């Protein structure tokens, strides 16, 4: 299907359907708000025309209230704006449902190769032997996180699921009823969710989507290569951060981790129980009844009582016996159904998803200082000791830590949590929790602190069944990564630990803080170079490097087109496994339905396997590397100057929605690290940082500096070099296309009134000039006439979404104008700003 045909299908299946159902929705006869729905298209029209002619949001809304809505009292106007926000949020839900329902049809004939396509190529080239080993060991780990851009309640997720089904079947009367239900159901949390609430929301998706989706995907892979004895139940693995991710979240305690682990296990037992119940209707044969009934009873108990442990062998052994009976005595009847269930049990075991523990290095430093003081090694700070002295303590000293020996709660809980991890593994299996990630890793101590804490919290010198994963996310962390890993590999006790872990080392690289720190191009280039360097270091030391990418939703946090990103990795990067975080609303937008999950999981696998299957080896020549280096340094210089501009942080604090992120009941985690009175960029969470630029429709972290870098090259008469780089280096092209996505979601007209501001006008002009320059230079570089010219479906989807939320954004800016001007309704306007965050985040889907 050509792009033009796919675009036509998109207009028919998405755009037209949305327009029909949206007109139904806007005319719903809700009490006291009959006219609101009908006025929304008018407000959209007035907003577009007004912003295009240079009016500011205040002028647009006041004219609208006077001439069209005829609302005079400010209190009534505020009530009306709240109604608009509620409508727009639900329009976004409706659009999501329509687009998701059309997903299978639109993506049926894409240019992206499916696993089926790849296997056909392999068969055609008779190259099964070449890829057999790779398929037997390769995997994609999708790690689900609860970062505060995902907040639909299970009730709303149920409505979305129902709407998708009804829309597929065009059941207009039932769609009408579902839209009424949507209109009357709250979309937001009444209070801030706890980490357990966040975990339950994502476990809902595990149970209702991923359990069957991964089972079906595995069955599809198995049947495609059934003559080659395929048995790699780890080919798609699930990771899980809610309840384990402590970084900057004081609400994640050892008790929360335990509760989430129980919730994962119990939910999995419910999935197994329901599958077994369905199977039992088919397996009505005498000799399988006893093992079936016994297993069913055990699963039933485990569903309701967390103390009733059902181990992996307790489930798989009876199923194996039942299978033997079907083969020997019952003509293999229903063996396919049973095999599907057995494979699910082998995939999910008793854990469902692997919960990762994550904490910031600064917390471990605090704990270690307390421990070393308590044990008499130091007076105040670990830096009093030499490196050799410290290493000797961490690797050789033996003692046992008890949380009761310390006063500070974070120290107590860190010790308490590490001490309980063995118990968690006993209940959920080792795969249930076997990775400890350290944020802001910058030296060997980030890893050795954790290794020592494990030794002193119950493991002693025994085998530690945990991977200790440094997360290099700052520019300094990445620069030091090679030396850090070389030093670690030189330590015999650490090598022994790696031997116990299968001579593999997982290393995490974070895009979010990297981009915040170094700007878009430099951060991404630094990450690729770090991966290449660490791949070489690991290989030289006989270790298999596994890279775990902290990728957020928007390009500024490492998002964008995932397949394009992984397919563009060079042959210098170890390709043993793909691991990435799926953050926020990307969970529901990219992996939210069975069809989406299977499609995007296949894309991950084909990206990782493509080099092996197709014999492709991506290289970047020395000349190209020098040019990327030059461009990244130029773009960083421009971004760094902006970052150090004296209006940078005040602009974010006073002209954006930054401070309102912490007021929204979106996520359990605070919006910044630490409690400093003055806000500093280093303390700022990448999510609220990137999200605030998104709400302004300025998306600065996704492109800022690229325009200047390309213009500098052009001014030197070398622009042709950049064009060749774009045409010949997939990695560079992937970054530029992601930046074009960020630019396509910008709308500086919304905030153009700020250029008149005495304090921030000049700063706004700096942002606008770089936006315009980046847009012009990227179009020139790519030879395109419009942004995302070759991605028509994504472009059209963005356009519709931006239209839907424009009235909401105008209201948000109007409220910010009212607050800055002083008003007796200050509290109400602050609530408007906070409430307007939700719809825009969801409409953006990847937040930028």
C-alpha positions in Angstrom: 0.0 0.0 0.0 1.5 3.3 -1.1 1.7 6.3 1.2 -1.1 8.0 -0.7 -3.4 4.9 -0.3 -2.6 4.7 3.4 -3.4 8.3 3.8 -6.7 7.8 2.1 -7.4 4.8 4.4 -6.5 7.0 7.4 -8.9 9.7 6.3 -11.7 7.2 5.8 -11.1 5.1 8.9 -9.9 7.7 11.3 -10.6 11.3 10.3 -14.1 10.8 8.9 -15.2 8.4 11.7 -13.9 10.8 14.3 -15.8 13.7 12.8 -19.0 11.7 12.9 -18.6 10.4 16.5 -17.3 13.8 17.6 -20.5 15.5 16.3 -22.5 13.0 18.3 -20.4 13.7 21.4 -20.5 17.5 21.1 -24.3 17.4 21.0 -24.9 15.3 24.0 -27.6 16.9 26.2 -25.8 17.2 29.6 -27.5 19.1 32.3 -26.4 22.7 32.7 -23.9 22.5 29.8 -26.1 22.1 26.8 -24.3 24.8 24.8 -20.7 24.0 25.6 -20.3 21.2 23.0 -21.8 23.3 20.2 -19.5 26.2 21.1 -16.3 24.3 21.0 -15.9 24.3 17.1 -16.6 28.0 17.2 -13.9 28.5 19.9 -11.4 26.5 17.8 -12.2 28.6 14.7 -11.8 31.9 16.7 -8.5 30.6 18.3 -7.0 29.7 14.9 -8.0 33.0 13.3 -7.1 35.1 16.3 -3.6 33.6 16.8 -2.9 33.8 13.0 -3.7 37.5 13.1 -1.5 38.2 16.2 -4.2 38.3 18.9 -3.2 37.0 22.3 -5.2 34.3 24.2 -6.8 36.9 26.5 -8.0 39.0 23.5 -9.4 35.9 21.8 -11.3 34.6 24.8 -12.7 37.9 25.9 -14.0 38.5 22.3 -15.4 35.0 22.3 -17.2 35.5 25.7 -18.6 38.9 24.6 -19.7 38.1 21.0 -20.4 34.4 20.9 -20.9 32.8 24.3 -22.4 36.0 25.8 -21.1 35.3 29.3 -20.4 38.5 31.3 -19.5 37.4 34.8 -15.9 36.3 35.4 -17.1 33.4 37.7 -19.4 32.1 34.9 -16.6 32.4 32.4 -14.3 30.3 34.6 -17.1 27.6 35.0 -17.4 27.6 31.2 -13.7 27.1 30.7 -13.7 24.2 33.0 -16.5 22.6 30.9 -14.5 23.2 27.8 -11.5 21.4 29.3 -13.6 18.5 30.3 -15.0 18.2 26.8 -11.6 18.4 25.1 -10.2 15.7 27.4 -12.9 13.4 26.3 -12.5 14.4 22.6 -8.9 13.2 23.0 -10.1 9.9 24.4 -12.6 9.5 21.5 -9.9 10.2 19.0 -7.5 7.7 20.6 -10.2 5.1 20.5 -11.0 5.8 16.8 -7.3 5.8 15.8 -6.5 2.6 17.8 -9.5 0.8 16.3 -8.2 1.6 12.8 -4.6 0.6 13.7 -4.7 -3.0 12.2 -6.2 -1.8 8.9 -3.8 1.1 8.4 -0.7 -0.9 9.4 -1.5 -4.0 7.4 0.6 -2.8 4.5 3.3 -0.7 5.8 6.8 -0.4 4.5 8.1 -1.8 7.9 8.9 -5.5 7.7 7.1 -7.8 10.0 8.6 -11.0 11.5 6.7 -12.9 8.9 8.5 -10.9 6.1 11.9 -11.5 7.7 11.3 -15.2 8.1 10.3 -15.4 4.4 13.5 -13.7 3.5 15.5 -16.1 5.6 13.7 -19.1 4.0 14.2 -17.6 0.5 18.0 -17.1 1.2 18.2 -20.5 2.9 19.9 -18.9 5.8 18.2 -20.5 8.8 21.5 -21.8 10.1 22.9 -18.2 10.2 20.2 -16.9 12.4 19.2 -20.0 14.5 21.6 -19.2 17.3 20.6 -15.5 17.3 16.9 -16.4 17.5 17.6 -18.8 20.3 19.2 -16.1 22.5 18.0 -12.7 21.3 15.3 -10.9 23.2 13.6 -7.5 23.6 12.8 -6.4 27.1 10.0 -3.8 27.3 10.2 -2.1 30.7 7.0 -0.4 31.7 7.4 2.8 33.9 4.9 4.9 35.7 6.3 8.3 35.0 3.7 11.0 35.5 2.2 11.2 32.1 -0.1 8.2 32.4 -3.2 8.7 34.4 -6.3 7.1 32.9 -8.1 5.1 35.6 -9.1 1.5 34.9 -12.7 2.7 34.5 -11.7 5.0 31.6 -9.4 2.3 30.1 -12.5 0.0 30.0 -14.5 2.7 28.2 -11.7 3.1 25.7 -11.5 -0.6 25.1 -15.3 -0.8 24.7 -15.3 2.2 22.3 -12.6 0.6 20.1 -14.7 -2.6 19.7 -17.9 -0.7 19.0 -16.2 1.7 16.5 -14.7 -1.3 14.6 -18.2 -2.6 14.2 -19.9 0.8 13.6 -22.5 0.2 16.3 -23.7 3.8 16.3 -26.4 3.5 19.0 -24.1 1.7 21.5 -21.3 4.2 20.6 -23.7 7.0 21.6 -24.4 5.4 25.0 -20.6 4.8 25.5 -20.0 8.5 24.8 -22.6 9.4 27.3 -20.8 7.2 29.8 -17.5 8.8 28.9 -19.0 12.2 29.5 -20.1 11.3 33.0 -17.0 9.4 34.1 -14.2 11.3 35.8 -11.0 11.1 33.8 -8.7 12.2 36.6 -7.6 11.0 40.0 -9.4 12.6 42.9 -6.1 12.4 44.8 -2.5 11.8 44.0 -2.0 8.2 43.1 0.3 6.1 45.3 3.0 4.0 43.7 0.7 1.0 44.3 -2.1 2.7 42.4 0.3 3.4 39.5 1.4 -0.2 39.6 -2.2 -1.5 39.5 -3.1 0.7 36.6 -0.2 -0.8 34.5 -0.9 -4.3 35.8 -4.4 -3.8 34.4 -2.8 -3.6 30.9 -0.6 -6.6 31.7 -3.6 -8.7 32.5 -6.0 -7.5 29.8 -3.5 -7.0 26.9 0.0 -8.3 27.3 -0.7 -11.7 28.8 -2.5 -12.8 25.6 -0.5 -10.7 23.2 2.9 -12.1 24.2 1.4 -15.6 24.2 0.1 -15.1 20.7 3.3 -13.5 19.4 5.3 -16.4 20.8 3.0 -18.9 19.1 3.3 -17.0 15.8 7.1 -17.0 16.0 7.1 -20.7 16.9 4.8 -21.7 14.1 6.8 -19.6 11.6 10.0 -21.6 12.3 8.5 -24.8 13.7 11.0 -27.0 11.8 13.9 -25.4 13.6 13.1 -26.4 17.2 12.6 -22.8 18.4 12.3 -22.5 22.1 13.3 -19.0 23.4 10.6 -18.1 25.9 12.6 -14.9 26.7 12.3 -13.4 23.2 9.9 -10.8 24.5 10.3 -10.0 28.2 8.4 -7.5 30.4 10.1 -5.3 32.9 8.3 -3.2 35.5 9.3 0.0 37.4 6.3 1.0 39.5 7.0 -0.1 43.1 10.7 -0.6 42.5 11.8 2.8 41.1 12.8 4.8 44.2 14.8 7.5 42.3 13.4 10.8 43.7 10.2 9.1 44.9 10.0 8.9 48.7 6.7 7.1 48.5 8.3 3.9 47.2 9.2 2.0 50.3 10.2 -1.6 51.0 6.5 -2.3 51.8 5.4 -0.9 48.5 7.9 -3.0 46.6 6.6 -6.1 48.5 2.9 -5.2 47.8 3.6 -4.6 44.1 5.4 -8.0 43.8 2.4 -9.7 45.4 0.0 -7.9 43.1 2.0 -9.0 40.0 2.1 -12.6 41.2 -1.6 -12.8 42.2 -2.7 -11.2 38.9 -0.7 -13.7 37.0 -2.4 -16.5 38.9 -5.8 -15.1 37.9 -4.7 -15.2 34.3 -3.5 -18.8 34.6 -6.7 -19.7 36.5 -8.9 -18.3 33.7 -6.9 -20.0 31.0 -7.0 -23.3 32.9 -10.8 -23.0 33.4 -11.3 -22.6 29.6 -9.0 -25.5 28.9 -10.9 -27.7 31.4 -14.0 -27.3 29.3 -12.1 -29.0 26.4 -9.9 -31.5 28.4 -12.7 -33.7 29.6 -10.7 -36.9 29.6 -10.6 -39.1 32.7 -6.8 -39.4 33.2 -6.2 -35.6 33.2 -9.0 -34.6 35.6 -7.0 -35.1 38.8 -4.0 -33.0 37.9 -6.3 -30.4 36.3 -8.4 -30.1 39.4 -5.4 -30.0 41.8 -3.7 -27.3 39.8 -6.9 -25.3 39.5 -7.4 -25.5 43.3 -3.9 -24.4 43.9 -4.2 -21.4 41.5 -7.5 -20.5 43.1 -5.9 -20.3 46.6 -2.9 -18.3 45.3 -5.3 -15.7 43.7 -6.6 -14.6 47.1 -4.0 -15.5 49.6 -0.5 -14.1 49.1 0.9 -16.5 51.7 -0.1 -19.5 49.5 2.9 -19.9 47.3 2.6 -21.7 44.0 6.0 -22.2 42.5 6.9 -22.5 38.8 7.4 -26.3 39.1 4.0 -26.6 40.9 2.4 -25.3 37.7 4.6 -26.6 34.9 5.0 -30.2 36.1 1.2 -31.1 36.1 0.8 -29.4 32.7 3.7 -31.5 31.3 2.0 -34.7 32.6 -1.3 -33.7 31.1 0.4 -33.1 27.8 2.0 -36.6 27.9 -1.4 -38.1 28.5 -2.9 -36.2 25.5 -0.1 -37.5 23.3 -0.2 -41.1 24.5 -3.9 -41.7 25.0 -6.0 -38.9 23.6 -4.8 -38.4 20.0 -3.2 -35.0 20.7 -6.7 -33.5 21.0 -6.5 -29.8 22.0 -2.8 -30.1 22.2 -2.4 -26.7 20.5 -4.5 -25.0 23.2 -2.5 -26.7 25.9 0.8 -25.8 24.3 -0.2 -22.2 24.1 -0.9 -22.2 27.9 2.3 -24.1 28.7 4.3 -21.5 26.7 2.7 -18.7 28.6 3.7 -20.4 31.9 7.3 -20.7 30.6 7.3 -17.0 29.6 5.7 -15.5 32.7 6.6 -18.2 35.3 5.5 -16.8 38.7 6.6 -13.2 38.2 4.6 -11.8 35.2 7.1 -8.9 34.8 10.6 -8.4 36.3 10.4 -5.5 38.8 13.6 -3.4 38.7 14.9 -1.7 41.8 16.3 1.8 41.0 17.8 4.4 43.3 19.9 7.5 42.8 23.6 7.3 43.6 23.4 10.2 46.0 21.1 8.1 48.2 23.6 5.3 48.3 26.3 7.8 49.1 24.3 9.0 52.1 23.7 5.4 53.2 27.3 4.4 52.8 28.6 7.4 54.7 26.2 6.4 57.6 27.4 2.8 57.5 31.1 3.6 57.3 30.7 6.1 60.2 28.8 3.6 62.3 31.5 0.9 61.7 34.3 3.4 62.6 36.0 3.6 59.2 35.4 7.3 58.7 34.5 10.4 60.7 32.2 12.2 58.1 32.7 11.3 54.5 33.9 8.3 52.5 36.3 10.5 50.6 38.5 10.6 53.7 39.7 7.1 52.5 41.9 6.2 49.5 40.3 4.4 46.6 42.2 1.2 47.4 41.2 1.4 51.0 37.5 1.9 50.1 37.6 -1.0 47.5 39.1 -3.3 50.1 36.3 -2.5 52.6 33.5 -2.9 50.0 34.9 -6.2 48.7 36.4 -7.8 51.8 34.8 -6.5 55.1 32.1 -8.8 56.4 29.3 -7.6 58.7 25.5 -7.5 58.8 23.5 -4.4 58.6 20.2 -3.9 60.4 17.8 -1.0 59.7 17.2 -0.6 63.4 20.8 0.5 63.9 20.2 3.7 61.9 18.0 6.8 62.5 17.4 8.3 59.1 14.4 6.8 57.4 15.9 6.6 53.9 18.9 4.8 55.3 16.7 2.3 57.2 14.5 1.7 54.2 17.4 1.2 51.8 18.8 -1.5 54.1 15.3 -3.0 54.7 14.6 -3.2 51.0 17.9 -4.9 50.0 17.4 -7.3 52.9 14.0 -8.4 51.6 15.0 -9.0 48.0 15.9 -12.7 48.7 12.4 -13.3 50.1 10.9 -11.6 47.0 12.9 -13.9 44.8 11.7 -16.9 46.8 8.1 -16.0 46.2 8.2 -14.7 42.6 11.2 -16.5 41.3 14.6 -15.1 40.6 13.4 -13.5 37.4 10.7 -11.6 39.4 13.3 -9.2 40.7 17.0 -9.5 39.8 18.2 -6.0 38.7 19.3 -3.0 40.7 19.8 0.2 38.7 21.8 3.2 39.9 20.8 6.6 38.5 23.4 9.2 38.0 26.3 6.8 37.9 29.6 8.6 37.4 32.3 6.4 38.9 33.0 2.9 40.2 31.5 3.7 43.6 28.1 3.8 42.1 28.3 0.0 41.5 30.6 -0.9 44.5 28.3 0.8 47.0 25.4 -1.4 45.9 27.6 -4.6 45.7 28.7 -3.9 49.3 25.2 -3.2 50.5 24.1 -6.6 49.1 26.9 -8.4 50.8 26.1 -6.7 54.2 22.3 -7.1 53.9 22.1 -10.9 53.8 24.0 -12.2 50.8 27.5 -12.2 52.4 30.1 -13.6 50.1 27.5 -15.9 48.5 26.3 -15.7 45.0 24.4 -12.4 44.5 21.5 -13.2 42.2 21.2 -9.6 41.0 22.5 -7.6 38.1 24.0 -4.3 39.3 23.2 -1.8 36.5 25.0 1.6 36.3 22.8 4.3 34.6 25.1 6.7 32.8 22.9 9.7 32.0 24.8 12.9 32.4 27.6 14.1 30.1 30.1 13.4 32.9 28.8 10.0 33.5 29.1 9.0 29.9 32.6 10.5 29.6 33.7 8.5 32.7 31.9 5.3 31.6 34.9 3.6 29.9 37.2 4.1 32.9 34.5 3.1 35.3 33.8 -0.2 33.6 37.5 -1.0 33.0 38.2 -0.5 36.7 35.2 -2.7 37.7 36.4 -5.5 35.3 39.9 -5.4 36.9 38.5 -6.3 40.3 38.6 -10.1 40.8 35.6 -10.3 43.2 33.5 -8.3 40.7 34.6 -10.6 37.9 33.5 -13.5 40.0 30.1 -11.8 40.4 29.8 -11.4 36.6 30.8 -15.0 36.1 27.8 -16.0 38.4 25.6 -13.7 36.2 26.6 -15.5 33.0 29.4 -13.2 31.9 26.9 -10.5 30.9 26.7 -6.9 32.0 23.7 -4.7 31.6 24.5 -1.0 31.3 21.8 1.6 31.2 22.0 4.9 29.3 19.5 7.6 29.9 18.3 9.9 27.2 16.1 12.2 29.4 18.8 13.7 31.6 21.3 13.5 28.9 19.2 15.7 26.6 18.5 18.1 29.5 22.2 18.3 30.2 23.7 18.3 26.7 21.0 19.2 24.2 19.4 16.9 21.7 22.2 16.2 19.1 25.1 16.0 21.6 23.2 13.8 24.0 22.3 11.3 21.4 25.7 11.3 19.7 27.4 10.9 23.1 25.1 7.9 23.9 26.0 6.2 20.6 29.7 6.8 21.2 29.4 5.5 24.8 27.7 2.4 23.5 30.4 1.8 21.0 33.2 2.3 23.6 31.6 0.1 26.2 30.9 -2.6 23.7 34.6 -2.7 22.9 35.6 -2.6 26.6 33.2 -5.5 27.4 34.3 -7.6 24.5 38.0 -7.1 25.4 37.1 -8.4 28.9 35.1 -11.4 27.7 31.8 -9.9 28.8 28.6 -9.6 26.7 27.4 -6.0 26.9 23.6 -5.5 27.1 22.4 -1.9 26.7 19.2 -0.8 28.4 17.9 2.5 27.0 16.0 4.9 29.2 13.7 6.1 26.4 10.8 8.4 27.2 7.8 9.3 25.0 9.0 12.4 23.2 12.2 12.7 21.1 13.7 15.0 23.7 13.5 12.1 26.2 14.8 9.5 23.7 11.5 8.7 22.0 10.5 9.0 18.4 10.4 6.1 16.0 11.8 3.2 18.0 12.4 0.8 15.0 14.2 3.6 13.1 16.4 4.2 16.2 17.5 0.6 16.7 17.9 -0.2 13.0 20.3 2.7 12.8 22.7 1.4 15.5 26.2 0.9 14.1 28.1 -2.4 13.9 30.3 -1.3 16.8 27.4 -1.5 19.2 26.8 -4.8 20.9 23.6 -6.3 19.7 22.8 -9.0 22.3 19.4 -7.7 23.4 17.2 -4.7 23.0 16.0 -3.2 26.3 14.1 0.0 26.6 11.7 1.8 28.9 8.2 2.6 27.7 7.1 5.6 29.6 3.8 7.3 30.5 1.0 7.4 28.0 3.2 5.7 25.4 2.2 2.5 27.2 -1.4 2.9 26.1 -0.7 4.8 22.9 2.0 2.5 21.4 1.5 -0.8 23.3 -2.1 -0.3 24.5 -3.9 -2.9 22.3 -3.0 -6.4 21.4 -2.5 -5.5 17.8 -0.3 -2.5 18.7 1.7 -4.5 21.2 2.4 -7.3 18.7 3.2 -4.9 15.9 5.6 -2.8 17.9 7.2 -5.8 19.6 7.9 -7.3 16.1 9.4 -4.0 15.1 11.8 -4.1 18.0 12.8 -7.7 17.2 13.2 -7.1 13.5 15.3 -4.0 14.2 17.6 -6.0 16.5 17.7 -9.0 14.2 18.0 -7.2 10.9 21.8 -7.0 10.8 22.0 -10.8 11.3 19.1 -11.7 9.0 19.8 -9.3 6.2 23.6 -9.2 6.6 23.4 -5.4 7.0 26.3 -3.7 8.8 25.9 -0.1 9.5 29.1 1.9 9.7 29.9 5.5 10.1 33.1 6.7 8.3 35.7 8.7 10.1 34.9 11.8 8.0 31.2 11.4 8.9 32.0 11.0 12.6 34.1 14.2 12.5 31.2 16.0 10.9 28.6 14.7 13.4 31.1 15.7 16.2 31.3 19.2 14.8 27.6 19.6 14.5 27.0 18.2 18.0 29.5 20.6 19.5 28.0 23.6 17.6 24.5 22.7 18.6 25.6 22.1 22.2 27.2 25.5 22.4 24.0 27.1 21.3 21.9 25.0 23.8 24.4 25.5 26.6 24.3 29.3 26.1 20.5 29.1 26.4 20.7 26.9 29.5 23.0 29.5 31.2 20.9 32.5 30.1 19.8 34.4 33.2 16.1 34.1 32.1 16.2 30.4 31.3 14.9 29.0 34.7 12.8 32.1 35.5 11.1 31.8 32.1 10.2 28.1 32.8 9.1 28.9 36.4 7.0 32.0 35.5 5.8 31.6 31.9 5.3 27.9 31.6 3.3 25.2 33.4 6.3 23.9 35.2 5.2 24.5 38.8 1.7 23.1 38.0 3.0 19.6 37.3 3.5 19.0 41.0 -0.1 20.2 41.7 -1.7 17.7 39.2 -2.7 14.3 40.6 -0.9 12.6 37.8 2.0 10.7 39.4 3.2 9.8 42.8 6.7 11.2 42.3 7.6 14.8 43.2 8.4 17.0 40.2 12.0 17.6 41.3 14.8 16.0 43.3 15.7 17.5 46.6 14.2 20.4 48.6 16.3 23.4 47.6 14.5 26.8 47.9 15.9 27.9 44.5 15.0 25.7 41.6 18.1 24.4 39.7 18.1 22.6 36.3 20.0 19.6 37.7 17.2 19.0 40.3 14.5 19.3 37.7 12.8 16.1 36.5 13.2 15.5 32.7 9.5 14.8 32.5 8.3 18.1 33.9 11.1 19.9 32.1 10.3 18.5 28.6 6.5 18.6 29.4 6.6 22.3 30.2 8.1 23.1 26.9 5.5 20.9 25.3 2.6 22.7 27.0 4.1 26.0 25.6 4.1 24.3 22.1 7.8 25.3 22.0 9.4 21.8 22.4 12.9 23.4 22.9 14.8 20.2 24.1 13.8 18.3 20.9 15.8 20.5 18.4 17.4 23.6 20.0 20.8 24.2 18.5 20.4 22.0 15.4 19.4 25.0 13.2 22.5 27.0 14.3 24.8 24.0 13.8 23.6 23.4 10.2 23.6 27.2 9.4 27.3 27.4 10.6 28.1 24.7 8.2 26.3 26.4 5.4 28.1 29.7 6.1 31.4 27.8 5.6 30.2 26.6 2.2 30.0 23.0 3.4 26.2 22.3 3.5 26.6 19.6 0.9 28.5 17.6 3.4 25.5 17.7 5.8 23.2 16.6 3.0 25.4 13.6 2.3 25.5 12.8 6.0 21.7 12.9 6.1 21.4 10.6 3.0 24.1 8.1 4.0 24.1 7.8 7.8 20.9 6.2 9.1 21.7 7.3 12.7 22.0 10.9 11.8 18.9 10.8 9.6 16.9 9.2 12.5 17.9 12.0 14.8 17.0 14.7 12.3 13.6 13.1 11.5 12.8 12.9 15.2 13.7 16.6 15.5 11.3 17.3 12.7 8.6 15.6 14.7 9.3 17.9 17.7 9.2 20.9 15.4 6.0 19.8 13.8 4.3 20.0 17.2 5.5 23.5 17.9 3.1 26.4 17.6 4.8 29.6 18.6 1.7 31.7 17.6 0.2 30.5 20.9 2.8 32.4 22.9 3.7 35.2 20.5 2.2 37.7 23.0 5.3 37.0 25.2 7.6 38.9 22.8 6.0 42.1 24.2 6.8 41.1 27.7 9.5 43.5 29.2 11.2 40.8 31.2 11.0 37.8 28.9 10.3 39.2 25.4 14.0 39.0 24.3 14.3 35.5 25.6 11.1 34.4 23.7 12.7 35.8 20.5 15.8 33.7 21.0 13.6 30.6 21.2 11.5 31.6 18.2 14.5 32.4 16.0 16.1 29.0 16.7 12.8 27.3 16.0 12.5 29.0 12.7 16.1 28.4 11.8 15.9 24.7 12.7 12.8 24.3 10.7 14.2 26.0 7.6 17.6 24.2 7.8 16.1 20.7 8.4 13.7 21.2 5.4 16.7 22.2 3.3 18.8 19.3 4.6 16.1 16.7 3.9 14.8 18.2 0.6 11.3 18.2 2.0 8.8 20.9 1.5 6.9 20.3 4.7 7.9 18.7 8.0 7.3 15.0 8.2 6.5 15.0 4.5 7.3 11.2 4.2 5.3 10.3 7.3 1.9 11.3 6.2 -0.1 9.3 8.7 1.8 10.5 11.7 1.7 14.0 10.4 -2.1 14.0 9.9 -2.6 12.4 13.3 -0.5 15.2 14.9 -2.5 17.8 13.0 -5.9 16.5 14.2 -4.7 16.2 17.8 -3.3 19.7 17.8 -6.6 21.0 16.5 -8.5 19.2 19.2 -6.5 20.7 22.1 -6.0 24.2 20.7 -9.0 25.6 22.6 -7.6 24.0 25.8 -4.2 25.5 25.2 -5.7 29.0 24.6 -7.6 28.6 27.9 -4.4 27.6 29.6 -2.4 30.6 28.3 -5.4 32.9 29.2 -5.3 31.6 32.7 -1.6 32.1 33.0 -2.1 35.7 31.7 -4.8 36.3 34.3 -2.6 34.9 37.1 0.4 37.1 36.1 -1.8 40.2 35.9 -3.3 39.7 39.3 -6.9 38.5 39.9 -9.2 37.8 42.8 -9.9 34.4 41.2 -6.2 33.4 41.4 -7.0 30.0 42.9 -9.5 29.1 40.2 -7.2 30.1 37.4 -4.4 28.0 38.9 -6.8 25.0 38.9 -7.6 25.7 35.2 -3.8 25.6 34.4 -3.4 22.4 36.3 -6.5 20.7 34.8 -5.5 21.7 31.3 -2.3 19.7 31.5 -4.1 16.4 31.2 -5.7 16.8 27.8 -2.6 18.2 26.1 -0.4 15.5 27.5 -2.7 12.8 26.2 -3.3 14.5 22.9 0.5 14.6 22.3 0.7 10.9 23.1 4.5 11.2 23.3 4.4 14.6 25.0 6.4 16.6 22.5 
